[in-house]
Amino acid sequence: MAGSWFETVAEAERRARRRLPPSVYSALVAGSEKGLTVADNVAAFGELGFAPHVAGLAEKRDQAVTVMGQPISLPVLLSPTGVQAVHPDAEVAVARAAAARGTAVGLSSFASKPIEEVVAANPQTFFQVYWSGTREHMAARLERARRAGAVGLIATLDWSFANGRDWGSPRIPERLDLATMLRFAPEVLRRPRWLASFVRARRLPELTVPNMALPGEPAPSFFGAYREWMQTPPPTWDDVAWLAGQWGGPFMVKGVVRVDDATRAADAGASAISVSNHGGNNLDGTPAAIRALPAVADAVGDRVEVLLDGGVRRGSDVVKALALGARAVMIGRAYLWGLAANGQAGVENVLDLLRGGIDSALLALGRASVSELCPDDVVVPPGFARALGLP
Ligand SMILES: Cc1cc2nc3c(=O)[nH]c(=O)nc-3n(C[C@H](O)[C@H](O)[C@H](O)COP(=O)(O)O)c2cc1C
């Protein structure tokens, strides 16, 4: 659409805010409690500086990396998010955008689209699970993901069912019956473009989570699946090792901030970890992921692929994370805002902005490849890092 290109992720966020009904926008803002962690994720990147060169710079710069066996064209993957209702094509549009830009996508088990459709849109799909239900339930979901062609598994382990946000939580309906539609009508009618996108697609926002369905059963509602997860005893490290063995392929543990946990994840069979605090949506007061990264990368970087997610909003953030030890980063809100602002093209727009920003930082730093980035490229203020859980 002409005129729909945006020049920064901040602008995508502004457009998402204008376009989405307030309840849907506030589901993307997410965060928890006082919002300390969600704010620190972004602020911490701003505390890091660069040490650029002026001549002898690289004429050509390479961003390609391999993550969990998947060659990708830039060191940015799309992190799994339960998108729901942002856009009629939801995770399928996100997967198409990632494929168009040569990168991989994580599909949340709380996503609104079936994994088969998402893998068809992007064969570089990692399926993400929470520890929910019995081992038999977990095995059945893994088997479905494997049959669908998922090329890796992400186990997200950082969730403590925190609830309550000082700025208020979104109202997410259990189902879309007439009473619900009437209740949401006033805010939806004030967002005609969002409404029109669903009318054009002849669809209602999906409130079921098809990838949580058990064989032969219908897709549960979001809250039905959430209740099952809440009632499941949290996993032990043996359960994590079981999951890795059951999957038997590339396996990421997402949500690690401590060195001791990173070591245990590697011992349990993880091939990758993402240093992450769930985008600040989990235990508020957890430090920014980028502060926890250097110690974790030092400790296990030679055993597992270390990624980072949380607070990435520009290409220079990606470069800072790579300089401090990450192999690649994953993004969440940035692409959700792009999706809300302009569908698949909006997600591509976000990836293009990040690619451009990475290239510009590589040029200034005199690096010909993202693999050359090192701590010497960044200015780290005293007291910046948090080495958590050192032995
Ligand atoms: C609205 C929303 C929904 C999310 N849903 C999931 C999810 O279903 N599974 C998961 O592993 N992480 C989920 N996350 C966390 C993201 O994968 C990622 O860790 C986080 O968004 C990174 O921070 P950023 O948004 O600052 O980039 C969600 C995040 C947001 C904002």
The ligand as an ORCA input file, in Angstrom:
! r2SCAN-3c Opt
* xyz 0 1
  C       2.040    -10.031     23.077
  C       3.141    -11.011     23.339
  C       2.864    -12.373     23.334
  C       3.890    -13.296     23.577
  N       3.603    -14.640     23.520
  C       4.621    -15.530     23.675
  C       4.381    -16.916     23.508
  O       3.268    -17.346     23.249
  N       5.443    -17.756     23.670
  C       6.706    -17.316     23.965
  O       7.626    -18.115     24.082
  N       6.939    -16.012     24.110
  C       5.943    -15.108     23.964
  N       6.213    -13.772     24.068
  C       7.602    -13.327     24.317
  C       8.359    -13.164     22.995
  O       8.622    -14.383     22.374
  C       9.701    -12.490     23.247
  O      10.386    -13.177     24.266
  C       9.560    -11.019     23.628
  O       8.496    -10.405     22.948
  C      10.857    -10.278     23.326
  O      10.793     -8.959     23.752
  P      10.415     -7.734     22.770
  O       8.933     -7.776     22.611
  O      10.885     -6.559     23.526
  O      11.136     -7.971     21.470
  C       5.202    -12.835     23.854
  C       5.470    -11.465     23.844
  C       4.465    -10.548     23.582
  C       4.789     -9.080     23.576
*
